[in-house]
Amino acid sequence: MNDLILITRIHGFGYHGLFDHEHTNGQDFFVDVSMRLDLLAASISDDIEDTVNYGLITELVVNEITSNPVSLIEKLAGRIAEKILNTQEKALEVSITVHKPQAPVGVKVSDIAVTITRKR
């Protein structure tokens, strides 16, 4: 399948991380969603029923960022991917990139990100 939908830089403030101060103070997280699906019907019909609902996907992502803190962004990415596949039946494959630009590492970086891919 060559059709692709991208939703980038979905923002949420969350409390994920290994350290106590991350769970107390929180930080910004950004998520990119890439979905592979068949868009032939939607490109002909112009009907939302033939594609996925971007609004629902962005709300799902923000909800995952802002609730149920985890230690690793790998876990957060996996959780988002599974929820999208479980709620958007037309999505055949999803790649999720979680960006943690304020990750507490020993040197200055502009971003730390994890990308995972899950398929049906």
Secondary structure, 3 states (H helix, E strand, C coil): CCCEEEEEEEEEEECCCCCHHHHHHCEEEEEEEEEECCCHHHHHHCCHHHCCCHHHHHHHHHHHHHCCCCCCHHHHHHHHHHHHHHHCCCCCEEEEEEECCCCCCCCCCCCCEEEEEEEC
